[in-house]
Amino acid sequence: MLAVETLDLTKDYDVGFFRKRLRRALDGLNLGVEKGEVFGLLGPNGAGKTTTLKILLRLVFPTSGTARILGRELDDVAMHARVGYLPENPYFYDHLTAQEFMNYAGEMFGLRRAERQGRIDRLLERLGLAESRHLPLCKFSKGMVQRVGIAQALINDPELIFLDEPMSGLDPLGRREVRDLILELKGEGKTIFFSTHILSDAEMLCDRVGILNRGRLEGCGELREILRLGVAVTEVVLDSPCAALLRELRPYTRSVVWTGQRVRLEVSAESDVARVLALAIRHAAGIVSLNPVKMSLEDYFLGQVGATPNASQSREAVTVSEAEQGKK
């Protein structure tokens, strides 16, 4: 059973004032998240990440399509008691202290007083807020509010945790602590579904990622599979190569850059690396280094997002046109 499953999930918003038209924020999203994994939903601003999470949490309703969480329909109230959620821009009651707000969140889940207090103490300590527990939230920095938001998302000891941009507003130390916390939660068997545009965090944490662009899923898979799709280029550094060698290497190299007496070559095809090395040995050139440069998550992300803007714009235009025709 999947922890999260979406089936042709689509969401249109009315935009404009006098002449309203439809803007498609999510377009036929089909996605599955396995239990116990860390899944990252990546995409630029406006890609549909927050819309996806809001639909799953029943904060907005889809135009069409459906979804299931922990095998249950989205309107199953009992299922939502097993879920934790951190919104992108959390806003809490400013006059409450961290202790009071966490107590309020625990009461909403029906936790008994002793159990509630024990969880509050552990979570505030875990998120580095124990010393600020009696300070009103209006005195908190943005990063501290973010920590409180993460703490309240865990108050019910959820099986599935949705985090919308969890690193937002955190300093480097805070980001590292949250990364460690996510890995701890995974070790406890929990499923974490988070959205982000910080690729380094996704690369460090995620088992699988999905890439949204203009409401459509442009790619999805395991990171280890994505990142071993192949060697993007092989970098070969030679010491004092002769002109004859460089002429012979020209058909196999993409670029040649001199640095002092050394030259850095980029070899595009893996099958050509052996030829380049054989020629270097034959011409008695010193082989300083051989470095396969593999695809990074950033390379993959930019390739997916940057490859289809015009097509995506066309899809949106068609969607709007069809919607307007349907109203006539």
N, C-alpha and C positions, 0 to 999 in steps of 0.2 A: 504493500500500500504506500502510495506517495504521500509525503507530508503536504505538498502543495501541487495542485493540478489546475491549469487553466485551459479552457476549450473555446477557441475562436473568440476570445474576449475582446470586445470592441467598445470604445467610448467616444461619443461625439459631444462637443460642447457648443452651445449657441454663442456666437461672438457678434459684435456690432451693436449699434443702438437703433437707428431708424430701419435699416435694412439688415435684418439678422441673417446670418449664414452659419453653416456648421463647420466646426474645426474638428478634425479627427485626431484625438490625442492618443488613442490606442487602436491598433488595426489588426484584428484577427490573431491575437496573441495565444500561442499554444506552447505551454511550458510545463515541465515537471521537475519537482524538487524532491530528492530522495530523503528519507528519514536519516538523521544523524550527520548530515553533511552541512558544510558552510557554502552557501550559494550566493554569489555576487551578481547583482543586476547592475550593469554598467551602461553608461550613456551620457551624452552631453546634456546641458540644461535644456529642458523642454522635450526630452526624448520620450517621456511617458512613465518614468520610474515611479514618481510619487503617485500618479494616477493609478498605476497597477496596485501599489500597496493600499491605497485608499479603497479601491474596489474590494480587495481581499478582506479588509477590515470592516466592510459595510459602511464606510463613511460617505461613499458615493456609490451610485448604482450603474451597472453597465448598460449600454445601449442594446447590446446583443451579446450572446455567448454566456458561458457560465464558468464556475470555478468550484473547487472543493478543497477543503483544508482538513487534514487528518482523516480523510475519507468521508467527511460530513459536508452537507450543503452550507453555504455561507450564512443562511438565516438560522442555523442551529445555535441557540444561545448557550447551551451547555458546552459546545465546542470552544467558544470564545473564552471560557474560563481556563482553557489549557494553552492560551496564546498570550504572549507579551508583545508590546508595541512601543517603539520610540518614534514620534513624529519628526519630520525634518526640522521644523522650527517650534520646539516645545514652548508652550506658554502656560505657566501654572499660577495658582493664586499667590500673588506677591506678599500678602500679609501673613501667610503661613510660614512657619519654620520648616526646615527639611524634615525634622522629626514629625511634625504635625501633618505635613503633606503625605509622607510615607504611611503614616497611620491611617489617613483618609483613604489612600489607595488600597491598603490592606483590608479596610472595612468594606470597600466596594466588592471585594472578592469573598467576603463572608468569613475571613480568617478570625479565629478566636484570639482573644487578647494576648495570651501568653505566647502562642505561636507567632502572632503578628509582631510582637515586640522583639522576639528572638531573630526573626528575619530582618527586621529593620536594623537592628544592631549589626548584624553580619554584613548586610549590604552597604550600609554607610561606611563601615570600616573597609570593606573591599574596594569601594569607589573613592577612598580618601576624603570622606566628608564627615568623619566622626567628630572632629573638632569644631565643625561648623553646623552641627545638628540643630542648635538652638538659635541660629541666625535666620532672620526673615529672608525669604527668597528674593525679595527686592534688593537685597544687599549682595546677592551672588553675581559673580561675573558670568559671561556667556558660557565659558567652559564649565563652570561649576553647575550651572543650570542643566547643561548637557549631561553631566554626571548624575544629577538627580533624576533626569529623564531615563537614563539607563537603569538606575536603581529601581524606579517604579515599574519598569518593564519586566523586572525579575521578581517582584514581590510575591507573585502567585506561583513561583517555581514552575514556569511554563515549559511545555514540551517543545514548542515552536516559538521562536523569537523573531519578530520583524523589526529591523533597525533601518530607518531612513536617514542616510548620511550621518552615521554615528560618530564620525571623527570631526564633524563641524564644530569649530570654535575651540578645539582642544589644542594645547601647546604640545610640543614634541613628546614630553614626558607623559602627558595625558593620553596621547594617541598610542604610545607604547603600552600603557596600562590597559587601555581598552582592547588593543590587539591581544594582549595576554589573556584578558578576561574572555574574549570570544573563543580562544583556543581552549581555555579551561572548560567553558560551557560545552564545547564540542566533545571534550574528553568525558563529560558527564552524560553523553548520549543525546544531547539536545540538538535540535535543528536550528540553524541560524540563516535567515534570509535577509540580506542587507543590500541596500542600494548605495552606490558611491560613484564619484567621478575621479577619485584618487586611485590611480591604477596601481601604485606601489602597494597600497593596503590590500587590494584585491589579489595581487600576485602573491603576497605573503600569506594570506589567510584562506583563500577559496579553494575548495575541491573542484567546483565547476563554476563557470560564469556564463551569463547571457548578455548579449549586447543589443540594446535598444537604440534605434535611430528613427526619429520622426514617427514614433508609435509602432514600428515594426521590429520584429526580432530578426536581426541581421546575422547572428551567429550564436551558437550555444555548444558547450562541451566541457570536457575535463581539461583543466589547465595543462596537465602533463601531456595530453594529446595535442592540444593546440600549440604548445610551445616546442614540441618536437616534430612539428610538421616538416621541418627540414632546416638545413643550414642556409641562412640568408646569403652569406658570403664567407669566403675563407681569406683571412689576412695573412700574407706571407711577407716577412721582412728579410731582405738580403743585404749582405755587407759587400760593398765595392763591386757590384756587378758590372761587367764590361758592356759596351754598346752592342756587340753582336748578340749577347744573351738577351738584352732587352728587346731587340728586334724580333728574336725568335719567340719571346714570351707574349708579344703584342696580341696575337689571336686569342690567347687564353685569359687575358686580364681585362678588368673593367676600368681600373684606374692605376696610375703610377705616381707616387708622391715621394720626392727626394727630401731627406732630412740629413744634412751633412753628407757623409759617405754611404749612408744607408738609404735603401729605397723600400717603400711599402707598397705592395701589390695587392689588389683585390681580385680574387678569382671567383667568378660567379658559379660555375658548375663544379660540383664536388668531383666529378669524373676527371676534371682537368688538373686537379691538385697534384696527382702523381706525375703528370707530364711536366708541370712547372718545377717540381723538386728534381726530377731526373735531369732536366736541362740545366738547372742551377749547379748540380753536382758535376755534370759534364764540363761546364765552363769554370769550375773551381771557385764558384761564388760562395761566400760564407752564408749559411742559413742561420739567421739569428732567432727567428721564432715562426711558429705556425699556429694560428689562432682561428678556429672555427667560430664565427659570429652567428649565434642562433637568433631566431625570432624572439622578441620580447612581447609581453602582453600589450605594451604600448604600440608596437609595430602592428600587431594583429588588430587592435582596437581602431587605430587610425585607418588601417586598410579597409575595415568593414564600414566604419562611419563615413570615411571620406570617399568611398567608392560610389555611393548611390544617392547623393543629395538631389540630383536632378530627377532621378526616377521617383524618389520619395515625394518631391514637390508635385510631380505629375499625378501620383496617386492621390495626394491630398486634393488637388484641383478637380480630379474626376469625382472624388467622393463628394465634394461640395456641390459640383454641378448636378450630380445625380440626386442629391438630397433636395436641391432647390427645384429640380424638375418634378420630384415627387410631391412637392407642396403645391404645384400649380394644378 
